[in-house]
Amino acid sequence: MKKITSLLIVLLVSVFSIFAKSVSIQVVQNCIENDEVFDSSYLIEQSIIDFLFDSGHVVSNSPIFIKSTDSKVNSIELNKVLTETQDGSMDYLIRIEVEYDLENSKNPKAFLLSNIKELSWINYSAKTGKQISAGKLPVKTVNPSNNNEQGITSFASVVASKITTGLR
């Protein structure tokens, strides 16, 4: 009986690993007015990692990158992260850009969904380095009851769901 149970466990783990995709994510913070990573960017990163993991993916991440006004710096960072993804034998790189709109914000560093303009993403094949899918989701009118940490987490989870449909 113990042999059969052990065999079933090994088979289940094997089947799971066949279907699991390994993904590396990097959040890119797009807020020219600020040179430090917002807590909201960390929350978005963690929410997407949690969603992907709970969906059965093997997940790793690279440090959050603050988008530069210099496109060469941005290109160097992308190439670096793609190389790290390949070196880590991952299947995909997912880059999520968080675009902030702080023009009317009374508290730019707070967990406020209204501080975020949109989340966009690009999925890359780690093997080829080529884009395989992309998308974006703007933050629409924010209900005051969702203008908080939970609202950001929920929005990031919706984005993560859309991201997974682009993974082949």
C-alpha positions as CSV (number, residue, x, y, z in Angstrom):
1,M,0.0,0.0,0.0
2,K,2.8,2.4,0.9
3,K,4.5,1.7,-2.5
4,I,1.2,2.5,-4.4
5,T,0.8,5.8,-2.4
6,S,4.4,6.8,-3.0
7,L,4.0,6.0,-6.7
8,L,0.9,8.1,-6.9
9,I,2.6,11.1,-5.3
10,V,5.5,10.8,-7.7
11,L,3.1,10.7,-10.6
12,L,1.1,13.7,-9.4
13,V,4.3,15.8,-8.9
14,S,5.5,14.7,-12.4
15,V,2.3,15.6,-14.1
16,F,2.1,18.9,-12.3
17,S,5.7,19.8,-13.3
18,I,4.9,19.0,-17.0
19,F,2.1,21.6,-17.1
20,A,3.7,24.2,-14.8
21,K,5.3,27.1,-16.6
22,S,8.3,28.9,-15.1
23,V,8.0,32.6,-15.2
24,S,10.2,35.5,-14.1
25,I,8.6,38.8,-13.6
26,Q,9.9,42.3,-13.4
27,V,7.9,45.4,-12.4
28,V,8.9,48.6,-14.1
29,Q,7.8,51.7,-12.2
30,N,7.0,54.6,-14.6
31,C,7.0,57.7,-12.5
32,I,9.5,60.3,-13.7
33,E,8.9,62.5,-10.7
34,N,10.2,60.0,-8.3
35,D,13.5,58.0,-8.0
36,E,12.4,55.6,-5.2
37,V,10.2,52.5,-5.5
38,F,6.7,53.1,-4.2
39,D,5.2,50.6,-1.7
40,S,2.3,50.3,-4.2
41,S,4.8,48.9,-6.8
42,Y,6.0,46.3,-4.3
43,L,2.3,45.4,-3.5
44,I,1.5,45.0,-7.3
45,E,4.6,42.8,-7.7
46,Q,3.7,40.5,-4.7
47,S,0.0,40.3,-5.8
48,I,1.0,39.2,-9.3
49,I,3.5,36.7,-8.0
50,D,0.9,35.3,-5.6
51,F,-1.6,34.9,-8.4
52,L,0.8,33.2,-10.7
53,F,2.0,30.9,-8.0
54,D,-1.5,30.0,-7.0
55,S,-2.2,29.2,-10.6
56,G,0.5,26.6,-10.6
57,H,3.4,28.5,-12.1
58,V,7.0,28.5,-10.9
59,V,7.7,32.2,-10.2
60,S,10.9,34.2,-9.7
61,N,11.4,38.0,-9.9
62,S,14.0,40.6,-10.7
63,P,14.2,43.8,-8.7
64,I,11.8,46.5,-9.5
65,F,13.2,48.9,-12.1
66,I,12.5,52.6,-12.2
67,K,12.0,53.5,-15.8
68,S,14.5,56.0,-17.1
69,T,14.0,58.9,-19.5
70,D,17.0,57.5,-21.3
71,S,15.8,54.7,-23.7
72,K,19.3,53.2,-23.8
73,V,19.2,52.6,-20.0
74,N,15.8,50.9,-20.4
75,S,17.1,48.7,-23.2
76,I,20.1,47.6,-21.2
77,E,17.9,46.7,-18.3
78,L,15.6,44.6,-20.5
79,N,18.5,42.8,-22.0
80,K,20.0,42.1,-18.5
81,V,16.7,40.7,-17.2
82,L,16.2,38.6,-20.3
83,T,19.6,37.1,-19.8
84,E,18.9,36.4,-16.2
85,T,15.6,34.7,-17.2
86,Q,17.5,32.5,-19.7
87,D,20.2,31.7,-17.2
88,G,17.6,30.7,-14.7
89,S,16.1,28.3,-17.2
90,M,12.7,30.0,-17.0
91,D,10.1,29.7,-19.8
92,Y,8.9,33.3,-19.8
93,L,9.8,36.9,-18.8
94,I,6.8,39.0,-17.8
95,R,7.5,42.8,-17.6
96,I,4.7,44.7,-15.9
97,E,4.9,48.5,-16.2
98,V,3.1,50.5,-13.5
99,E,2.3,54.0,-14.8
100,Y,1.5,56.4,-12.1
101,D,-0.5,59.6,-12.4
102,L,0.3,61.7,-9.3
103,E,-0.7,65.1,-10.7
104,N,-3.8,65.4,-8.4
105,S,-2.7,63.1,-5.7
106,K,-2.7,64.4,-2.1
107,N,-0.5,61.5,-1.0
108,P,1.7,60.0,-3.8
109,K,3.3,57.4,-1.5
110,A,0.1,56.0,-0.1
111,F,-1.6,52.8,-1.1
112,L,-4.1,54.5,-3.4
113,L,-5.4,52.9,-6.5
114,S,-6.2,56.4,-7.8
115,N,-2.4,57.1,-8.0
116,I,-2.1,54.5,-10.7
117,K,-3.0,55.3,-14.3
118,E,-2.6,51.9,-15.8
119,L,-0.7,48.6,-15.7
120,S,0.7,47.3,-19.0
121,W,2.6,44.1,-19.6
122,I,4.7,42.3,-22.2
123,N,5.3,38.6,-22.1
124,Y,8.6,37.4,-23.7
125,S,9.8,33.9,-24.6
126,A,12.9,33.3,-22.6
127,K,14.3,31.1,-25.3
128,T,14.0,33.6,-28.1
129,G,13.8,36.9,-26.3
130,K,10.9,37.8,-28.5
131,Q,7.6,39.3,-27.4
132,I,4.8,36.7,-27.5
133,S,1.9,38.8,-26.1
134,A,1.2,42.2,-24.5
135,G,-1.7,44.2,-23.0
136,K,-2.7,46.9,-20.7
137,L,-5.5,47.7,-18.3
138,P,-6.2,51.3,-17.3
139,V,-7.5,52.2,-13.9
140,K,-11.0,53.6,-14.5
141,T,-13.0,55.6,-12.0
142,V,-12.0,54.5,-8.5
143,N,-14.7,53.9,-5.9
144,P,-13.6,55.4,-2.6
145,S,-14.0,52.0,-0.9
146,N,-11.5,50.5,-3.4
147,N,-9.0,53.3,-3.1
148,N,-6.7,51.4,-0.8
149,E,-4.3,48.5,-0.5
150,Q,-7.1,45.9,-1.1
151,G,-8.1,47.8,-4.3
152,I,-4.6,47.7,-5.6
153,T,-4.3,44.0,-4.8
154,S,-7.6,43.2,-6.6
155,F,-6.6,45.3,-9.6
156,A,-3.2,43.5,-9.8
157,S,-4.9,40.1,-9.6
158,V,-7.2,41.0,-12.6
159,V,-4.1,42.0,-14.6
160,A,-2.3,38.8,-13.6
161,S,-5.3,36.8,-14.9
162,K,-5.1,38.6,-18.2
163,I,-1.3,38.1,-18.3
164,T,-1.7,34.3,-18.0
165,T,-3.9,34.1,-21.0
166,G,-1.0,35.3,-23.1
167,L,1.4,32.6,-22.0
168,R,1.6,29.7,-24.5
